[in-house]
């Protein structure tokens, strides 16, 4: 087994996790802004409705 190949694989998984975390943060902020809109009694835009339906 070549030990050199182990390091890039762990780097790859670390990068993938960071990407997932960033996406989760983005989703959370989108959901938070939609929730704020609803609490204010405003109507959602079409793209916000589509976002909620995709993430149901």
Secondary structure as UniProt FT lines:
FT   HELIX           4..39
FT   TURN            40..41
FT   HELIX           46..54
//
